[in-house]
Amino acid sequence: MKFYTILLTSTILLCLFSCNKIFPPSPEKNEVMDNAIDGLTYDQNRLFLDGAEEFDEIYVPETGLGPIFVASSCASCHSGDNRGHVFTALTRFGQKDTFENTFLKQGGPQLQENFIIGFKGEQLPANATFSKFVAPIVSGSGLLELVSDQDILKMADPQDLDGDGISGRPNWNTIPNWVEPNANSIVSDGKYICRFGKKASTYNIHQQVAQAFNQDMGVTTSFLPQNPFNHLSGLNSIITNDPDLTDNQLNATVFYIQALQVPERRDKNNPSVLNGEKIFNQIKCNSCHVEELKSAFSPIAALSYKTFYPYTDLLLHDMGAELDDHYTEGTALTNEWRTAPLWGLGLSTASQGGKYFLMHDGRAKSIEESILMHNGESLKSKNDYMLLSAAEKNDLTNFLKSL
């Protein structure tokens, strides 16, 4: 009996040892961005998991994909809820002024190049201005959604009254009638302060998700019941009374994105990182990439009244002629872009094939290259960066990688 006990114990230990060798340890929380934020209730965690399943769902024609589309799942563009890859970049086209997109009847605002059997994909109409957009980071979006309009306006300085060369402004845009404004929203001439998207043209996560299902995958909802269409592709606008996605499925996906964890810092006590943070502030990168923001009230208690560190002001800024794509959304100008949140930057390569693809279209292949593309309002900061020593530049890069 003793022999068999020893044999059984040895077998169990051997299996445990072997499993540890075969299966790597789970990643630390600050190495991933697809976990739920701390503090959710049991029911909220279940809803989060339902949304995660929907986010990863690969759609096929039988479940609503197409007939023309860009991708077949949310996760295919937002791998690990981080920044996307240039191979999955979106093409937006048509609008070139601050009034309207004149190419909507020709398939705007987004190009759906892929198609299901029996159809053909879109082509860019002649003379349409366009821009490539790499998918943004998703994690932390729930807190960004809750920054009050009042706080955003406090950071804005459209006339540069303080004389620092920075004149950020919100994108005041109209919103669809199916988007419900926050109770404390500030309205100006029927327009609302928007904050999502490369041009900050989208109001909230609900609008962003419904539009993404529709424009990216051709998946209809009760809010957007017609498939993307393009007369050049032989498609007409067809409204369906049987949406591909139920309201419950859409709401679960929205909740999933709202309740995602924020990207957590790494190596923040490293001397090089600490010095890099000082340099970041000395050359005034924090004028636009504001470190600390606060959320307002949310029915999701885990998101209410939180202080967080995204490094953005959610405002539009003139980025200079080199980044002027002659395309815009909402009331942004063609050379204006929303300050991209920097959190999660150090983990970007994990979702971008081991390399960096930064700026709105992924044209920058390194952190330094992205800094050197900053012009317009950020020209002085870029020039100050160029005066840094090699060691100082290295410290600044290490700080940015720690975010």
RAJO-V864787 format. One record per residue. N is the residue number from 1. RES is the residue in one small letter. SS is DSSP state (a for helix, b for strand, c for the rest). PHI is phi in whole degrees, 0 to 359 (NA if undefined). PSI is psi in degrees with one decimal (999 if undefined). Layout:
BEGIN
{{N & RES & SS & PHI & PSI} {N & RES & SS & PHI & PSI}}
END
This chain:
BEGIN
{{1 & m & c & NA & -43.0} {2 & k & a & 299 & -38.7} {3 & f & a & 300 & -45.4} {4 & y & a & 293 & -33.9} {5 & t & a & 296 & -44.6} {6 & i & a & 296 & -41.6} {7 & l & a & 297 & -43.6} {8 & l & a & 296 & -43.7} {9 & t & a & 298 & -42.8} {10 & s & a & 296 & -39.3} {11 & t & a & 296 & -43.7} {12 & i & a & 298 & -45.8} {13 & l & a & 298 & -39.1} {14 & l & a & 296 & -40.9} {15 & c & a & 295 & -43.3} {16 & l & a & 297 & -42.6} {17 & f & a & 296 & -42.7} {18 & s & a & 294 & -40.9} {19 & c & a & 297 & -39.7} {20 & n & a & 297 & -30.6} {21 & k & a & 283 & -36.7} {22 & i & a & 283 & -46.5} {23 & f & c & 258 & 123.5} {24 & p & c & 291 & 157.3} {25 & p & c & 295 & 154.3} {26 & s & c & 296 & 143.1} {27 & p & c & 293 & 152.3} {28 & e & c & 292 & 157.5} {29 & k & a & 299 & -31.7} {30 & n & a & 277 & 6.8} {31 & e & a & 253 & -3.6} {32 & v & c & 227 & 168.7} {33 & m & c & 222 & 19.0} {34 & d & c & 246 & 17.4} {35 & n & c & 271 & 163.8} {36 & a & b & 282 & 150.4} {37 & i & c & 296 & 147.8} {38 & d & c & 294 & 146.9} {39 & g & c & 100 & 5.3} {40 & l & c & 287 & 150.5} {41 & t & c & 283 & 172.9} {42 & y & a & 300 & -47.8} {43 & d & a & 295 & -36.9} {44 & q & a & 293 & -37.5} {45 & n & a & 295 & -36.4} {46 & r & a & 294 & -42.1} {47 & l & a & 296 & -37.6} {48 & f & a & 301 & -44.1} {49 & l & a & 293 & -37.5} {50 & d & a & 298 & -43.1} {51 & g & a & 294 & -37.4} {52 & a & a & 298 & -39.6} {53 & e & a & 296 & -41.0} {54 & e & a & 293 & -38.8} {55 & f & a & 298 & -35.8} {56 & d & a & 270 & -9.9} {57 & e & c & 303 & 132.1} {58 & i & c & 263 & 112.7} {59 & y & c & 278 & 146.1} {60 & v & c & 232 & 168.3} {61 & p & a & 307 & -35.6} {62 & e & a & 292 & -21.8} {63 & t & a & 252 & 9.9} {64 & g & c & 119 & -4.7} {65 & l & c & 298 & 135.6} {66 & g & c & 82 & -159.8} {67 & p & c & 287 & -23.0} {68 & i & b & 243 & 148.8} {69 & f & b & 197 & 173.8} {70 & v & c & 252 & -46.0} {71 & a & c & 220 & 167.3} {72 & s & c & 252 & 2.0} {73 & s & c & 202 & 158.8} {74 & c & c & 295 & -43.6} {75 & a & c & 293 & -21.2} {76 & s & c & 293 & -25.4} {77 & c & c & 261 & -29.4} {78 & h & c & 246 & 64.7} {79 & s & a & 298 & 125.1} {80 & g & a & 64 & 18.7} {81 & d & a & 64 & 21.1} {82 & n & c & 253 & -167.7} {83 & r & c & 295 & 151.1} {84 & g & c & 274 & -177.6} {85 & h & c & 250 & 154.9} {86 & v & a & 298 & -25.4} {87 & f & a & 292 & -20.6} {88 & t & a & 247 & 21.1} {89 & a & c & 294 & 147.6} {90 & l & b & 268 & 151.9} {91 & t & b & 246 & 117.3} {92 & r & b & 254 & 141.4} {93 & f & b & 213 & 160.1} {94 & g & c & 112 & -47.3} {95 & q & c & 275 & 131.6} {96 & k & c & 226 & 10.0} {97 & d & c & 220 & -167.6} {98 & t & c & 257 & 21.3} {99 & f & c & 247 & -60.5} {100 & e & c & 199 & 162.4} {101 & n & c & 272 & 112.2} {102 & t & c & 278 & 3.0} {103 & f & c & 248 & 17.0} {104 & l & a & 299 & -35.2} {105 & k & a & 283 & -6.9} {106 & q & a & 248 & 22.3} {107 & g & c & 105 & -4.3} {108 & g & c & 294 & 162.9} {109 & p & c & 266 & 0.7} {110 & q & b & 231 & 143.5} {111 & l & c & 272 & 122.4} {112 & q & c & 253 & 96.8} {113 & e & c & 277 & -25.2} {114 & n & b & 269 & 160.6} {115 & f & b & 203 & 158.1} {116 & i & c & 269 & 168.1} {117 & i & c & 302 & 133.0} {118 & g & c & 99 & -3.8} {119 & f & c & 231 & 178.7} {120 & k & c & 222 & 150.2} {121 & g & c & 283 & 170.6} {122 & e & c & 282 & 157.1} {123 & q & c & 233 & 151.3} {124 & l & c & 296 & 128.8} {125 & p & c & 295 & 153.9} {126 & a & c & 299 & 139.5} {127 & n & c & 71 & 10.2} {128 & a & c & 275 & 125.3} {129 & t & c & 287 & 149.2} {130 & f & b & 209 & 165.9} {131 & s & b & 213 & 148.9} {132 & k & b & 266 & 134.6} {133 & f & b & 237 & 118.4} {134 & v & c & 280 & 137.4} {135 & a & c & 303 & 135.7} {136 & p & c & 279 & 167.3} {137 & i & c & 297 & 140.3} {138 & v & c & 261 & -38.4} {139 & s & c & 303 & 139.9} {140 & g & c & 84 & -2.4} {141 & s & a & 297 & -31.3} {142 & g & a & 298 & -34.6} {143 & l & a & 283 & -38.6} {144 & l & a & 299 & -35.1} {145 & e & c & 297 & -25.9} {146 & l & c & 262 & 1.9} {147 & v & c & 294 & 127.5} {148 & s & c & 291 & 151.7} {149 & d & a & 302 & -36.9} {150 & q & a & 299 & -42.8} {151 & d & a & 292 & -36.7} {152 & i & a & 296 & -42.6} {153 & l & a & 293 & -30.8} {154 & k & a & 296 & -30.9} {155 & m & a & 276 & -17.7} {156 & a & c & 283 & 146.3} {157 & d & c & 209 & 64.9} {158 & p & c & 300 & -25.8} {159 & q & c & 262 & 5.2} {160 & d & c & 50 & 53.0} {161 & l & c & 293 & -24.7} {162 & d & c & 272 & -2.7} {163 & g & c & 71 & 20.4} {164 & d & c & 268 & 3.3} {165 & g & c & 85 & -3.6} {166 & i & c & 254 & 123.2} {167 & s & c & 229 & 51.6} {168 & g & c & 299 & 146.8} {169 & r & b & 215 & 152.1} {170 & p & c & 284 & 158.3} {171 & n & b & 269 & 100.8} {172 & w & b & 280 & 117.4} {173 & n & b & 222 & 153.9} {174 & t & c & 286 & 153.2} {175 & i & c & 236 & 151.2} {176 & p & c & 299 & 155.2} {177 & n & c & 290 & -13.4} {178 & w & c & 269 & -1.6} {179 & v & c & 268 & 126.1} {180 & e & c & 268 & 117.5} {181 & p & c & 291 & 153.9} {182 & n & c & 294 & 153.5} {183 & a & c & 300 & -34.3} {184 & n & c & 257 & 21.6} {185 & s & c & 295 & 144.2} {186 & i & c & 263 & 129.4} {187 & v & b & 245 & 136.6} {188 & s & b & 226 & 115.3} {189 & d & c & 54 & 39.2} {190 & g & c & 78 & 6.7} {191 & k & b & 247 & 153.5} {192 & y & b & 242 & 156.6} {193 & i & b & 284 & 117.7} {194 & c & b & 256 & 162.6} {195 & r & c & 213 & -12.0} {196 & f & b & 256 & 152.5} {197 & g & c & 97 & 161.6} {198 & k & c & 299 & -27.0} {199 & k & c & 251 & 10.7} {200 & a & c & 55 & 42.7} {201 & s & c & 263 & -6.7} {202 & t & b & 251 & 138.8} {203 & y & c & 284 & -53.6} {204 & n & c & 215 & -179.4} {205 & i & a & 291 & -36.0} {206 & h & a & 302 & -47.4} {207 & q & a & 297 & -44.2} {208 & q & a & 300 & -44.7} {209 & v & a & 289 & -44.8} {210 & a & a & 299 & -42.3} {211 & q & a & 293 & -37.1} {212 & a & a & 293 & -44.1} {213 & f & a & 303 & -43.1} {214 & n & a & 287 & -53.5} {215 & q & a & 281 & -32.4} {216 & d & a & 275 & -36.4} {217 & m & a & 239 & -8.4} {218 & g & c & 71 & 23.2} {219 & v & c & 267 & 122.2} {220 & t & c & 270 & 154.9} {221 & t & c & 226 & 175.8} {222 & s & c & 293 & -18.8} {223 & f & c & 273 & -36.1} {224 & l & c & 232 & 83.0} {225 & p & c & 276 & 2.6} {226 & q & b & 247 & 142.9} {227 & n & c & 288 & 153.9} {228 & p & c & 304 & 143.9} {229 & f & c & 219 & 160.2} {230 & n & c & 205 & 114.7} {231 & h & a & 302 & -29.8} {232 & l & a & 292 & -22.1} {233 & s & a & 262 & 6.5} {234 & g & c & 79 & 14.2} {235 & l & c & 256 & 142.5} {236 & n & c & 246 & 165.2} {237 & s & c & 287 & 114.8} {238 & i & c & 241 & 117.5} {239 & i & b & 269 & 130.1} {240 & t & c & 252 & 143.2} {241 & n & c & 270 & 3.3} {242 & d & c & 232 & 81.1} {243 & p & c & 304 & 148.6} {244 & d & c & 292 & -31.7} {245 & l & c & 241 & 132.0} {246 & t & c & 284 & 162.1} {247 & d & a & 299 & -36.3} {248 & n & a & 295 & -40.4} {249 & q & a & 294 & -42.8} {250 & l & a & 297 & -45.4} {251 & n & a & 296 & -35.6} {252 & a & a & 295 & -41.0} {253 & t & a & 295 & -42.5} {254 & v & a & 300 & -45.4} {255 & f & a & 297 & -40.9} {256 & y & a & 305 & -47.8} {257 & i & a & 291 & -39.0} {258 & q & a & 297 & -35.9} {259 & a & c & 262 & 7.2} {260 & l & b & 295 & 146.6} {261 & q & c & 300 & 159.7} {262 & v & c & 274 & 149.2} {263 & p & c & 298 & 129.1} {264 & e & c & 262 & 149.1} {265 & r & c & 291 & 155.0} {266 & r & c & 227 & 148.7} {267 & d & c & 55 & 31.1} {268 & k & c & 289 & -13.1} {269 & n & c & 259 & 3.9} {270 & n & c & 295 & 131.0} {271 & p & a & 305 & -38.6} {272 & s & a & 295 & -41.3} {273 & v & a & 295 & -42.7} {274 & l & a & 297 & -41.1} {275 & n & a & 291 & -38.1} {276 & g & a & 298 & -34.5} {277 & e & a & 294 & -40.3} {278 & k & a & 298 & -43.1} {279 & i & a & 296 & -41.3} {280 & f & a & 306 & -42.9} {281 & n & a & 282 & -34.5} {282 & q & a & 296 & -37.3} {283 & i & c & 266 & 13.3} {284 & k & c & 67 & 28.4} {285 & c & a & 296 & -28.4} {286 & n & a & 285 & -1.5} {287 & s & a & 295 & -34.4} {288 & c & c & 252 & -44.3} {289 & h & c & 275 & 74.1} {290 & v & c & 291 & 128.3} {291 & e & c & 293 & -52.2} {292 & e & c & 248 & 128.4} {293 & l & b & 231 & 168.4} {294 & k & b & 228 & 144.5} {295 & s & c & 268 & 151.8} {296 & a & c & 269 & -165.2} {297 & f & c & 294 & 144.3} {298 & s & c & 220 & 144.3} {299 & p & c & 295 & -15.8} {300 & i & c & 271 & 101.1} {301 & a & a & 304 & -32.8} {302 & a & a & 294 & -15.0} {303 & l & a & 255 & -11.3} {304 & s & c & 286 & 134.1} {305 & y & c & 51 & 49.0} {306 & k & c & 256 & 143.7} {307 & t & b & 265 & 130.2} {308 & f & b & 217 & 171.3} {309 & y & c & 228 & 79.4} {310 & p & c & 267 & -17.0} {311 & y & c & 62 & 57.5} {312 & t & c & 204 & 156.6} {313 & d & c & 248 & 0.7} {314 & l & c & 62 & 18.9} {315 & l & c & 253 & 161.9} {316 & l & b & 274 & 140.4} {317 & h & b & 223 & 146.7} {318 & d & b & 288 & 118.2} {319 & m & c & 256 & 7.3} {320 & g & c & 93 & 171.2} {321 & a & a & 293 & -33.3} {322 & e & a & 296 & -30.6} {323 & l & a & 259 & 13.5} {324 & d & c & 276 & 108.5} {325 & d & c & 264 & 8.1} {326 & h & c & 58 & 28.5} {327 & y & c & 220 & 148.4} {328 & t & c & 209 & 173.8} {329 & e & c & 220 & 142.3} {330 & g & c & 65 & -136.4} {331 & t & c & 257 & 12.7} {332 & a & c & 290 & 153.2} {333 & l & c & 272 & 166.7} {334 & t & c & 293 & -23.0} {335 & n & c & 259 & 8.6} {336 & e & b & 257 & 136.9} {337 & w & b & 223 & 147.1} {338 & r & b & 290 & 140.7} {339 & t & c & 300 & 117.0} {340 & a & c & 287 & 132.6} {341 & p & c & 301 & 139.5} {342 & l & c & 266 & -12.9} {343 & w & c & 298 & 145.3} {344 & g & c & 82 & 0.0} {345 & l & a & 301 & -40.3} {346 & g & a & 292 & -16.8} {347 & l & a & 259 & 2.1} {348 & s & a & 301 & -38.7} {349 & t & a & 297 & -24.1} {350 & a & a & 294 & -27.2} {351 & s & a & 254 & -1.0} {352 & q & c & 241 & 30.8} {353 & g & c & 70 & 28.2} {354 & g & c & 84 & 3.5} {355 & k & c & 231 & 169.0} {356 & y & c & 263 & 138.2} {357 & f & c & 226 & 90.2} {358 & l & b & 252 & 177.8} {359 & m & c & 71 & 177.3} {360 & h & c & 298 & -29.4} {361 & d & c & 245 & 9.0} {362 & g & c & 77 & 14.5} {363 & r & c & 289 & -23.2} {364 & a & b & 273 & 125.9} {365 & k & c & 261 & 7.9} {366 & s & c & 201 & 165.1} {367 & i & a & 296 & -43.3} {368 & e & a & 298 & -41.3} {369 & e & a & 298 & -37.7} {370 & s & a & 292 & -37.1} {371 & i & a & 297 & -42.7} {372 & l & a & 290 & -12.7} {373 & m & c & 272 & -4.8} {374 & h & c & 282 & 119.8} {375 & n & c & 226 & -156.2} {376 & g & a & 61 & -124.9} {377 & e & a & 295 & -24.8} {378 & s & a & 263 & 11.4} {379 & l & a & 300 & -44.6} {380 & k & a & 298 & -43.1} {381 & s & a & 298 & -40.0} {382 & k & a & 296 & -44.1} {383 & n & a & 297 & -39.3} {384 & d & a & 295 & -36.0} {385 & y & a & 298 & -41.1} {386 & m & a & 294 & -20.5} {387 & l & c & 274 & -8.6} {388 & l & c & 291 & 154.3} {389 & s & c & 286 & 166.0} {390 & a & a & 300 & -39.0} {391 & a & a & 294 & -40.1} {392 & e & a & 293 & -40.1} {393 & k & a & 297 & -38.8} {394 & n & a & 296 & -42.1} {395 & d & a & 296 & -41.0} {396 & l & a & 297 & -43.1} {397 & t & a & 298 & -41.3} {398 & n & a & 297 & -37.4} {399 & f & a & 297 & -47.0} {400 & l & a & 296 & -34.6} {401 & k & a & 288 & -18.9} {402 & s & a & 280 & -12.3} {403 & l & c & 282 & 999}}
END
